[in-house]
């Protein structure tokens, strides 16, 4: 499992590698971002094809909501078929969203 730290309003990148039996990155097996769940369990994003950025390397951008209600832990999953066996492979990630410096308010200057 991958763990990412972020702030409200930030866009994160989630990337996966598609590897064959020799641990070589290969194309042709485009991963899908299956879902991203908000801290309250509701769905933030549904199924989205990931973008190929290099041989066997795929990424997707995820916009974290803004504001105090965005704080918490998001969970996401991506899946793809293994190039040699066609078995479904999964990558899970957690995105821990907190406030910079732990401050929930701003005082006037």
C-alpha positions in Angstrom: 0.0 0.0 0.0 1.2 3.5 -0.8 0.7 6.4 1.5 0.6 10.0 0.3 0.4 13.2 2.4 -1.5 16.2 1.1 -3.2 19.5 2.0 -6.8 20.5 1.2 -7.1 21.8 -2.3 -3.9 20.1 -3.5 -3.8 17.9 -6.6 -1.9 14.6 -6.1 -0.5 12.1 -8.6 -0.9 8.4 -8.1 1.3 6.2 -10.3 1.6 2.5 -10.9 4.1 0.3 -12.9 2.9 -2.6 -15.0 5.5 -5.3 -14.8 5.9 -8.6 -16.6 7.3 -11.9 -15.1 10.9 -10.6 -15.4 10.0 -7.3 -13.6 10.3 -5.4 -16.9 7.8 -2.5 -17.4 5.5 -3.2 -20.4 2.7 -1.3 -22.2 -0.6 -2.6 -23.4 -2.2 -3.2 -20.0 -3.7 0.2 -19.1 -4.5 0.4 -15.4 -7.8 1.9 -14.2 -8.3 4.0 -11.2 -11.2 2.0 -9.8 -12.2 4.5 -7.1 -11.2 7.2 -4.6 -13.3 7.4 -1.4 -13.6 10.5 0.7 -12.9 10.3 4.4 -16.6 9.7 5.1 -16.7 6.8 2.7 -18.6 8.5 -0.1 -17.1 8.3 -3.6 -14.8 11.2 -4.8 -13.9 9.6 -8.1 -15.1 6.6 -10.1 -13.5 4.5 -12.8 -10.9 6.5 -14.8 -8.2 5.2 -17.2 -4.7 6.1 -16.1 -2.4 8.0 -18.5 0.7 6.3 -19.9 3.8 8.5 -19.2 6.5 6.0 -20.0 6.9 2.3 -20.9 4.7 0.5 -18.3 4.4 3.6 -16.1 0.9 5.2 -15.7 -0.4 8.0 -13.6 -3.6 9.8 -12.7 -4.2 13.3 -11.1 -6.6 13.5 -8.2 -7.9 16.9 -7.0 -8.4 16.9 -3.2 -11.3 19.1 -2.2 -10.7 22.4 -0.4 -11.6 23.5 3.0 -11.7 22.1 6.5 -14.1 19.3 5.5 -11.4 17.8 3.2 -9.3 16.8 6.2 -9.0 13.0 6.7 -7.9 9.9 5.0 -8.8 9.1 1.4 -8.5 5.5 0.0 -8.1 4.6 -3.6 -7.6 1.5 -5.8 -6.2 0.9 -9.2 -6.3 -2.4 -11.1 -4.9 -3.9 -14.3 -4.3 -7.3 -15.9 -0.9 -8.9 -15.4 0.8 -9.1 -18.8 1.7 -12.8 -18.5 -1.1 -14.4 -16.5 -4.0 -12.0 -17.1 -4.6 -12.1 -13.3 -6.0 -8.9 -12.0 -3.4 -6.8 -10.1 -4.3 -4.2 -7.6 -2.6 -1.1 -6.0 -4.1 0.6 -3.0 -3.2 4.0 -1.7 -4.1 6.1 1.3 -4.0 9.9 1.0 -3.7 11.6 4.4 -5.0 15.1 4.2 -4.2 17.6 7.0 -3.8 21.3 7.5 -0.4 22.9 6.9 1.2 23.6 10.3 -2.0 22.1 12.0 -3.8 25.5 11.9 -7.5 25.6 11.1 -7.9 29.4 11.2 -6.1 32.4 9.9 -5.8 35.6 11.9 -6.0 39.0 10.1 -2.6 40.7 9.6 
